[in-house]
């Protein structure tokens, strides 16, 4: 049963994210298709709006999957969900850095030189370090109020969902040449 729920949740998450990215691409492409030279600030604002909508959808989907897979009793739920909301709020700030790296790559993709590529690589590794530090921080916080198996389940599900998001994002970013 658990396996079925996780498989269904993964399928829903992938479909939801794929639709979200398609909407983001469509929103970004519309100004260029309807006007000759698009205003870069307007295009960026529309992309930012699409990213915000996608994030909202992904967060709602993640919360739904977590609610179904965590199997929390009422005391555990009372301890878990406030911590999860704090975790998500801090994660949002860290994920903003990932979005900025991707936007920087997109802005310089055609003129990317070795120096800029190295700077982007360095930023990516700083982002990964911050993401890991955040996970460790909340692992410790959750272990104060939840059984270790419950915390392990959370990070297992969180990891799987994040990998689906990362795979979807990675599939949309062309390789650097």
C-alpha positions, 0 to 999 in steps of 0.5 A: 500500500505504501509503495502504491501511494509513493508511486502515485504521488511521484507520478502526480508530482512529475505531472504537476511539475511538468505542467508547471514548467510548460506553463513557465516556458509558455509564459516566458515565450509569449512576450517574444511571440507577440511583440518584436523585441520583448522588454527584458524586465517584463519577460523576467517579471513573467518568468518570476511570476511563473516560478512563484506559481510553480513553487506554490503548486510544488509545495502544495503537492509535497505537503499532500504527499508528506501528509499521506506518507508520514503516518503521523499520530496527532502528537507527532503531527503537532510537532512535525508540521510547524517544524516543516513550515519553518524548514520550507520557509528557510528552504525557499531562501536557499532555493532562491539561490538556485533560481538565481544561478539558473537565471544567471546561466540563462542570461550568459549562456550564449557568451559563457566563458571559462571565468563565468562558468567557474563562478557559476560552478562555485555558486552551485557548490555554495548552494549545495552546501547551504542546502545540506546545512539546512537539512542537517539543522532540521534533522537535529530539530526534528529529532528533538520532538520525533522518533528517529524513524519518523525523521528518517521517513521525512528526509527519505520522502523529501529527498525523493520529491526533491530529486523529481523536481531537480530532474525536471529542472535539469531536463529543461537546462541545456548543457554548457558547450 
